[in-house]
Structures are given as C-alpha cells and as structure tokens.
Amino acid sequence: MIRTIGFPGRYIQGPGAINQLPGLLAEFASKSPVIVMDDIVRGAAGERILAPLSQAGIMAKVLRFPGECSVQAIADLSKEIDPAKHDFIIAFGGGKTIDATKGVAKAHRLSLLIVPTIASNDSPTSRLIVLYDQQHRVAAVDILTRNPDIVLVDSNIIAQAPARFFAAGMGDALSKKFEAAQCHLAGGKNFFGTPSLSTARLLATTCYETILEFGLSALDRIRRTGTPDEHVERVIEATVLLSGLGFESGGLSISHALTRGLTAHPAISQMLHGELVAFGSIVQLIAEDRPAAEVVAHARFCHQAQLPVTLAQLGAENATAADLLTIGTLTMSAPYIGNIHPAANAARLADCIQRADIIGRRLLSAN
C-alpha cells in the first residue's frame, strides 16, 4: 500500500529569523519578489520585512490583501503579478493572507516563502488553500502542487502579537493527535490522497504532548513579556510545524469538519479558526465515546489556555436545538467527516455539541 508524507522545502525558526530573508532570496536567485500583506500587518510590522530587503538592495512589490481568502481575492491579486518580472512571492501575515498568497503562487507557478506574523494556525507548512465566501463561511479547499519552498518563522514577531492568536494556535494544534488517529482507524486518506505513515501520526502525538508540557507556561510568557523563551519556541514549533505536518500527512476528522458548520453561524463565524477547532476537539472526544474523565481533562486544559469551551464563549449563547442541527448538517458536508468511529450523523453531532457545551459550562461555574 502506497503511503505519502509531505514537508515544506525548508523550515527556519528563531528570534530575528526574518533577517535571513535577503540571503534566502539570493539562494533562489530572486531579483523581483512580491510581498502580500494586509493593512494591519503592514502598519504594525511592515518595516520588519521591508527594511532588511531594502538594505540588501531588493525592492519588493507589495500587494494589499483585502482580508478574506476568496476565489475573487486571489484572482484580483493575481492580476497584479507580471510573470515576466516577478519571480518569488512572500506571504507576510496570518492564515488567510498565507492561503491567498498560496493561491497566487499556484496561479503563476511562483516560488513561495511564508513568513507568519502570528502562530494562530498551521497553514504555513501545508499545500492547502482554505477558501471562504463573503459571509466568512468555509466554501472550498484548493491545493498547491507542492508544499511551500520556505517557511520562515521569526519568534520575536510571533511573541509580540496578541496572546489570543498564540492561544488559538494551540487550539488548532491540540486536535491533530485525535484527528490523525481517527483518520487512520477509519481507513481514511490524508491530503496527499493516501493512508498516513506512522511518522505523521507520531508527529501529531508529539505536537499534543509538547503543548500539554509547555503550552500554559509559554502562553503566560507571551502575556507577561511578549518575548520568546525556550518554552515559547517549543510551542511555536508544535503549532506551526508539527501540527501542519500532522494534519496534512495524517488526516483530519470531526474537530476540523465542524468548522464547516460552525462558520455558517453568523456569530460563531467571527471566532478564530483555532478557537473553533479547540471546541471541536472537545466535541470529537465525546463523539469517540471516550471516558468522561478524559473529555473533562481535555476541556479543562482548553479552558486554562483561554480557549472557548462553551457555545456562549463562541458567541452563540442563545443557540437553539435547530441551530445545532443545522451546524451538524453542514458539518456532514466536510470530506473527512467519515473519519470517525462510531459514525457521525447530523443529529449525533448536534447532541455531541450540546454535551460539550454542558461540560464547558460546568467548568466555568466551578471556577
């Protein structure tokens, strides 16, 4: 049986890593790179990427990311590329900026370098492009022909971002151990269209264990100082690299399938991806029929990490039974919803969401 695992061409992480950018572009013989970033990132950290390039005599063209990764946004950005001139594209920002840049790279077959400014999800290392509609709902997923050429993670930049993003990255990563395991047990496929190698599942498990060991202390460090230490570095490695490799080569299950349904709710759609996945991971453990004590322990860690554990914290305090059934029904459209045992259906998902909410409310009332 053929099994596949994928990796970015190179992964670089550490304080001040962005200063390596000119040398990396020189390795690829890039003379005219393009940088995609939104207005917020450009105002807050634009000089962090433009200054080292300018000092090296590299004048990069900057494209303005409008804020939503949609088919139209990618098409509009792609029109600003001159294939005869531009030879490298750089994503500088969060997950949606990264995914939109992947779309432009695919359209023009450009070399791709990812520089995340937050560690809120694991999009930097993967080939996936998550597309949204204008109502901020997940609409489709496209795929690059190869993983990004370089992922450059400056931990100084990551540590200076709001702590909420750092916590969301942990929420996105915590699910991968359970999702990869369920995909394997169900005979599901990863995002290369094959069963997973044991290496991918090992990486997903290591990701989970790393966050349990270092996550809370790293989050406290971010909140207190906004500077990285070894614990912060370990968690960044887990949330960006290990999580990315774990999901793409290991496969997904309910935790991520639920984002299809959750983002269709107007209030919930405003939450960060990792926050939705964190709540989804509680739902998944319930759907797996795991012991109550294990589910509660996982939910408690999510709560300690400032992640949402109730529907109210997701903005849906008044969600009705009909709302939950709608979320369950839409979740069933996700291609990896079959990677779960016992099998899922809309009504069962709605029940598991309600049970997760009850557990979360009990945790909050106990504090």
C-alpha positions as CSV (number, residue, x, y, z in Angstrom):
1,M,0.0,0.0,0.0
2,I,1.4,3.4,-1.0
3,R,1.6,6.0,1.8
4,T,2.7,9.6,1.4
5,I,4.1,12.4,3.7
6,G,4.9,15.9,2.7
7,F,7.2,18.7,4.1
8,P,8.0,22.3,3.2
9,G,11.3,22.7,1.4
10,R,12.9,24.4,4.4
11,Y,11.7,25.4,7.9
12,I,13.5,28.1,9.8
13,Q,12.5,29.4,13.2
14,G,14.0,31.7,15.9
15,P,14.3,35.3,17.1
16,G,15.4,37.6,14.3
17,A,14.9,34.9,11.6
18,I,13.4,37.4,9.3
19,N,16.8,38.9,8.8
20,Q,17.8,35.8,6.8
21,L,15.3,36.7,4.1
22,P,17.7,38.5,1.7
23,G,20.1,35.6,1.8
24,L,17.3,33.1,1.1
25,L,16.1,35.1,-1.8
26,A,19.6,35.2,-3.2
27,E,19.8,31.4,-2.9
28,F,16.7,31.3,-5.2
29,A,18.2,33.9,-7.5
30,S,15.2,36.1,-6.9
31,K,15.5,39.7,-8.2
32,S,12.0,40.9,-8.0
33,P,9.9,39.4,-5.2
34,V,6.3,40.2,-4.3
35,I,5.0,40.5,-0.7
36,V,1.4,40.0,0.2
37,M,0.2,41.6,3.4
38,D,-2.9,43.4,4.8
39,D,-3.1,46.9,6.1
40,I,-3.0,46.0,9.8
41,V,0.2,43.9,9.3
42,R,1.8,46.5,7.1
43,G,1.2,49.2,9.7
44,A,2.3,47.1,12.7
45,A,5.2,45.1,11.2
46,G,5.7,46.1,7.6
47,E,9.2,47.5,8.2
48,R,10.3,44.3,9.8
49,I,10.2,42.7,6.4
50,L,10.8,45.6,4.1
51,A,13.9,47.0,5.9
52,P,16.2,44.0,5.5
53,L,15.2,43.7,1.9
54,S,15.9,47.4,1.3
55,Q,19.2,47.2,3.0
56,A,20.1,44.4,0.6
57,G,19.1,46.4,-2.4
58,I,16.0,44.4,-3.0
59,M,12.9,46.4,-3.9
60,A,9.9,44.2,-3.4
61,K,6.4,45.0,-4.8
62,V,3.8,44.9,-2.0
63,L,0.3,43.7,-2.7
64,R,-2.6,44.6,-0.4
65,F,-4.5,41.6,0.9
66,P,-8.2,42.7,1.3
67,G,-8.9,40.5,4.4
68,E,-10.8,37.4,3.1
69,C,-9.3,34.5,1.2
70,S,-11.8,34.0,-1.6
71,V,-11.6,33.0,-5.2
72,Q,-12.2,36.6,-6.2
73,A,-9.4,38.0,-3.9
74,I,-6.9,35.5,-5.3
75,A,-7.9,36.4,-8.9
76,D,-7.6,40.1,-8.2
77,L,-4.2,39.7,-6.6
78,S,-3.0,37.5,-9.4
79,K,-3.8,40.3,-11.9
80,E,-1.1,42.4,-10.3
81,I,1.6,39.9,-11.0
82,D,3.8,40.3,-14.0
83,P,5.0,36.8,-14.9
84,A,7.9,38.2,-16.9
85,K,9.2,40.1,-13.9
86,H,8.1,38.7,-10.6
87,D,9.9,35.5,-9.7
88,F,9.1,34.9,-6.0
89,I,6.1,35.6,-3.8
90,I,6.1,36.1,0.0
91,A,3.2,35.8,2.4
92,F,3.5,38.1,5.4
93,G,0.6,37.7,7.8
94,G,-1.9,35.3,9.2
95,G,-3.7,32.3,7.9
96,K,-5.9,34.0,5.3
97,T,-3.1,36.1,3.9
98,I,-1.0,33.0,3.7
99,D,-3.7,31.0,1.9
100,A,-4.4,33.8,-0.6
101,T,-0.7,34.0,-1.3
102,K,-0.6,30.3,-2.0
103,G,-3.4,30.8,-4.5
104,V,-1.5,33.5,-6.3
105,A,1.7,31.3,-6.3
106,K,-0.4,28.5,-7.8
107,A,-1.8,30.7,-10.5
108,H,1.6,31.9,-11.7
109,R,3.7,28.9,-10.6
110,L,5.9,31.1,-8.4
111,S,8.3,30.0,-5.7
112,L,6.6,30.6,-2.3
113,L,8.0,31.8,1.0
114,I,5.8,32.0,4.1
115,V,6.5,34.4,6.9
116,P,3.7,34.1,9.5
117,T,3.2,37.1,11.8
118,I,1.0,35.1,14.2
119,A,1.0,31.4,15.2
120,S,-2.8,31.1,15.3
121,N,-2.9,28.1,13.0
122,D,-0.8,25.6,11.0
123,S,-1.4,27.0,7.5
124,P,2.3,28.0,6.8
125,T,3.7,24.5,6.1
126,S,0.8,22.9,4.1
127,R,-0.3,22.9,0.5
128,L,-3.9,23.7,1.4
129,I,-5.8,26.9,0.5
130,V,-8.9,27.3,2.5
131,L,-11.4,29.5,0.6
132,Y,-14.2,31.5,2.2
133,D,-17.3,33.2,0.8
134,Q,-18.2,36.8,1.5
135,Q,-20.2,35.7,4.6
136,H,-16.9,34.3,6.1
137,R,-18.1,30.7,5.7
138,V,-15.7,28.0,4.6
139,A,-16.6,27.4,0.9
140,A,-13.9,25.1,-0.5
141,V,-10.4,23.9,-0.2
142,D,-7.8,24.1,-3.1
143,I,-4.4,22.5,-3.1
144,L,-0.9,23.5,-4.3
145,T,1.1,21.1,-6.3
146,R,3.9,21.2,-3.7
147,N,4.4,22.5,-0.1
148,P,5.9,26.0,0.4
149,D,9.5,26.3,-0.6
150,I,10.5,28.1,2.7
151,V,8.7,28.7,6.0
152,L,10.5,31.4,7.9
153,V,9.2,31.9,11.5
154,D,10.6,34.9,13.4
155,S,9.7,34.1,17.0
156,N,10.2,37.7,18.1
157,I,7.3,38.7,15.7
158,I,5.1,35.8,16.9
159,A,5.7,36.7,20.6
160,Q,4.7,40.3,20.1
161,A,1.3,39.5,18.5
162,P,-1.8,39.5,20.8
163,A,-1.8,36.4,23.1
164,R,-5.2,35.4,21.8
165,F,-3.6,34.3,18.5
166,F,-1.0,32.3,20.3
167,A,-3.7,30.5,22.3
168,A,-5.7,29.9,19.1
169,G,-2.7,28.2,17.6
170,M,-2.6,25.8,20.5
171,G,-6.3,25.1,20.0
172,D,-5.8,24.3,16.3
173,A,-2.9,22.0,17.1
174,L,-4.4,20.1,20.1
175,S,-6.8,18.3,17.8
176,K,-4.3,16.7,15.5
177,K,-3.4,13.7,17.6
178,F,-7.0,12.7,17.8
179,E,-7.9,13.5,14.2
180,A,-4.9,11.7,12.7
181,A,-5.6,8.7,14.9
182,Q,-9.3,8.6,13.8
183,C,-8.4,9.0,10.2
184,H,-6.1,6.1,10.4
185,L,-8.5,3.8,12.3
186,A,-11.3,4.7,9.8
187,G,-9.1,3.9,6.8
188,G,-9.3,7.5,5.7
189,K,-6.9,9.3,3.4
190,N,-4.6,12.2,4.2
191,F,-4.3,15.3,2.0
192,F,-2.0,13.5,-0.4
193,G,-4.7,11.0,-1.1
194,T,-3.1,8.1,0.7
195,P,-3.2,6.4,4.1
196,S,-0.9,8.0,6.6
197,L,2.6,6.9,7.5
198,S,3.2,6.2,11.2
199,T,5.6,9.1,11.1
200,A,2.8,11.6,10.6
201,R,0.8,10.2,13.5
202,L,3.9,10.3,15.7
203,L,4.4,14.0,14.8
204,A,0.7,14.7,15.7
205,T,1.1,12.9,19.0
206,T,4.4,14.8,19.7
207,C,2.6,18.0,18.9
208,Y,-0.1,17.3,21.5
209,E,2.4,16.3,24.2
210,T,4.5,19.4,23.6
211,I,1.6,21.7,24.0
212,L,0.5,19.9,27.2
213,E,4.0,20.2,28.6
214,F,4.9,23.8,27.6
215,G,1.7,25.4,26.4
216,L,0.5,27.2,29.6
217,S,3.9,28.4,30.6
218,A,4.5,29.7,27.1
219,L,1.2,31.5,26.9
220,D,2.0,33.1,30.3
221,R,5.3,34.2,29.0
222,I,3.7,35.8,25.9
223,R,1.1,37.6,28.1
224,R,3.7,38.9,30.5
225,T,6.7,39.8,28.3
226,G,5.9,39.5,24.6
227,T,9.3,37.8,24.1
228,P,10.2,34.2,23.3
229,D,11.9,31.8,25.6
230,E,12.6,28.0,25.1
231,H,9.0,27.1,26.1
232,V,7.6,29.6,23.6
233,E,9.9,28.2,20.9
234,R,8.8,24.7,21.6
235,V,5.1,25.7,21.3
236,I,5.6,27.6,18.1
237,E,7.4,24.6,16.7
238,A,4.4,22.4,17.7
239,T,1.6,24.8,16.5
240,V,3.3,25.7,13.2
241,L,5.4,22.8,12.1
242,L,4.3,19.6,13.9
243,S,0.6,20.5,13.7
244,G,0.9,21.3,10.0
245,L,2.8,18.1,9.2
246,G,0.4,16.1,11.4
247,F,-2.8,17.2,9.8
248,E,-1.7,17.3,6.1
249,S,0.0,13.9,6.2
250,G,-2.1,12.4,9.0
251,G,-5.6,13.5,8.0
252,L,-8.5,15.2,9.7
253,S,-11.7,14.3,11.5
254,I,-14.6,15.9,13.3
255,S,-12.6,18.7,15.0
256,H,-12.0,20.4,11.7
257,A,-15.1,19.1,9.9
258,L,-17.1,21.2,12.4
259,T,-15.6,24.4,11.1
260,R,-17.9,23.9,8.1
261,G,-21.0,24.1,10.3
262,L,-19.7,26.5,12.9
263,T,-18.7,29.2,10.4
264,A,-22.2,29.2,9.0
265,H,-23.5,30.7,12.3
266,P,-23.2,34.5,12.0
267,A,-21.8,35.0,15.5
268,I,-19.5,32.0,15.6
269,S,-18.0,32.8,12.2
270,Q,-16.3,35.8,13.8
271,M,-14.1,33.5,16.0
272,L,-10.6,32.5,15.2
273,H,-10.1,29.1,13.4
274,G,-8.1,27.7,16.2
275,E,-10.8,28.6,18.7
276,L,-13.4,26.8,16.7
277,V,-11.1,23.7,16.4
278,A,-10.5,23.7,20.1
279,F,-14.2,23.5,20.9
280,G,-14.5,21.0,18.0
281,S,-11.8,18.8,19.7
282,I,-14.0,18.5,22.8
283,V,-16.9,17.5,20.6
284,Q,-14.8,14.9,18.8
285,L,-13.7,13.2,22.1
286,I,-17.4,13.0,23.0
287,A,-18.2,11.6,19.6
288,E,-15.5,9.0,20.0
289,D,-17.2,7.8,23.2
290,R,-14.1,8.5,25.3
291,P,-14.4,8.2,29.1
292,A,-16.0,11.3,30.7
293,A,-12.9,12.0,32.8
294,E,-10.7,12.2,29.7
295,V,-13.1,14.6,28.0
296,V,-13.3,16.8,31.0
297,A,-9.5,16.8,31.4
298,H,-9.1,17.9,27.8
299,A,-11.8,20.6,28.1
300,R,-10.1,21.8,31.3
301,F,-6.8,22.3,29.6
302,C,-8.5,24.2,26.8
303,H,-10.1,26.5,29.4
304,Q,-6.8,27.0,31.1
305,A,-5.4,28.0,27.7
306,Q,-8.0,30.7,27.4
307,L,-9.8,28.8,24.6
308,P,-13.6,28.6,24.3
309,V,-15.3,25.7,25.9
310,T,-19.0,26.8,25.7
311,L,-21.3,28.0,22.9
312,A,-21.6,31.3,24.8
313,Q,-17.9,31.8,24.5
314,L,-18.2,31.2,20.8
315,G,-20.8,33.9,20.6
316,A,-23.8,31.6,20.4
317,E,-25.3,31.7,23.9
318,N,-28.8,31.5,22.5
319,A,-28.2,28.7,20.0
320,T,-31.3,26.6,19.7
321,A,-31.6,22.9,19.0
322,A,-32.5,23.8,15.4
323,D,-29.3,25.8,15.2
324,L,-27.2,22.9,16.5
325,L,-28.9,20.5,14.0
326,T,-28.1,23.0,11.2
327,I,-24.4,23.1,12.3
328,G,-24.4,19.3,12.3
329,T,-26.0,19.0,8.9
330,L,-23.5,21.4,7.3
331,T,-20.6,19.6,9.1
332,M,-21.6,16.4,7.3
333,S,-20.6,18.0,4.0
334,A,-16.9,18.1,5.1
335,P,-14.9,15.5,3.1
336,Y,-13.3,14.0,6.2
337,I,-16.4,13.6,8.3
338,G,-16.3,9.9,7.7
339,N,-13.0,9.6,9.7
340,I,-14.7,8.9,13.0
341,H,-15.9,5.9,14.9
342,P,-18.8,5.5,15.8
343,A,-20.1,7.0,12.6
344,A,-21.4,10.5,12.7
345,N,-24.7,12.0,11.5
346,A,-26.2,15.4,11.9
347,A,-28.3,14.6,14.9
348,R,-25.5,12.9,16.7
349,L,-23.2,15.8,16.1
350,A,-25.8,18.2,17.4
351,D,-26.1,16.1,20.6
352,C,-22.3,16.0,21.0
353,I,-22.1,19.8,20.6
354,Q,-24.7,20.2,23.3
355,R,-22.9,17.8,25.6
356,A,-19.6,19.7,25.1
357,D,-21.3,22.9,26.0
358,I,-22.6,21.4,29.2
359,I,-19.1,20.2,30.2
360,G,-17.8,23.7,29.4
361,R,-20.4,25.4,31.4
362,R,-19.8,23.2,34.4
363,L,-16.0,24.0,34.2
364,L,-16.8,27.7,34.1
365,S,-19.2,27.5,37.1
366,A,-16.6,25.6,39.1
367,N,-14.1,28.5,38.9
